[in-house]
Amino acid sequence: MEEIIVSKEELIQMFENEKIVDTGHGWHIDGNEVFIIALHDVDPKFLQDVTNAKFYKITPKR
């Protein structure tokens, strides 16, 4: 699996359609554990809530 960048809406759809599965021990896509990283347009020291990002990067956990 390669890393992908998705919008907040696409990420929500991936969870709703069970493309991404929360196992309680991590997130999985097609049996592969992944990281979900919020991509923000502002300086990180001003961040208050990671759920307010417009885009997210999904990368395989190695």
N, C-alpha and C positions, 0 to 999 in steps of 0.2 A: 504494500500500500504506500502511495506517495502522499505527501502532505497536500492539503487542499485548504482554500480560503472560502468561507461561506458567509452569507449575510445572517443577521440575527433571525430573520424569518425562515431562512433555509435550515438553520440549526434547529429551530423549534419543530419544523416539519420532519426533520430527520429523527428526532425523538418521538414525535407522535406516530410516525410510520414504522417505528422500531428499527430503522436503519442503524441508529445508535442505541445500544442497550446499556442501561445502568445496572451493573451486577451487584452494587453495594461495595465492591472492591475496586471499581474502576469502570471506565466506559469502554465498550467494545463495538467494533464494526467488523462484520464478517469473521468473528472469532479472534480478531486482533485487538489488543488493548491500545488505546489512543489517549493522547493528551488533547485537551481543548483549551486554547490560549486566546484570551480576549485581546483584540487589536484596537487600541484607542488612538484618537487623534490629538490627545492632550498629554501634557507632561505627567508621568506616573505619580509624582508626589501630590497631585491634585485629585487623584482617583479616589472615589468613595465607594463605588459599587461596580463590580466586574460584570454585572448583568446589563449594564447600560452601553456596552460596546456595539458599534454598528456591524462589525465584522469579527469573525473568529477563525483562527487557524487550527486545523485538526491535523495532528502529526502522529505517526506510529510511535508507540513506546518501545524502545529497544532494550 
